[in-house]
């Protein structure tokens, strides 16, 4: 029952932070938190990461729904000892649904976290997706390898 709560928390954090940025700032306005390092810069993205596939709204909506269904199935079916994988999928679902809400209601995704040393501007949903993918890789590449070597899997 923990995993749906994680998904809801990610969606709530994402949507609240986007709502604040969107309502308090103008597009392309930038507020430095740490000068030349971390800014809050309001931007919208009609595509995916790095702006790829711009204006493919229906495609992203369909893919997000399919991925959410598949990952939800795995969260339900995986044994409880695969909690890292379930957490990874929960973070990915929460992030994907956070961005899906933007795509449905705005036609594009709101971004606002701007590390000046890194080109793309992103959001809480993007962070959840990236952390989820990293946890997935950790589970598959490291934990599974350890289990194979110790004979526990």
Protein Blocks (a to p, Z undefined) as FASTA:
>chain_A
ZZmmmmmmmmmmmmmmmmmmmmmpcehiacdfbghkbccdddddfbdehhiaihilmmmm
mmmmmmmmmmmmmmmmpcfklmmmmmmmmmmmmmmmmmmmmmmmnopacdfbdcfkbmba
cdfklmmmmmmmmmmmmmmmmmmmmmmmnopZZ
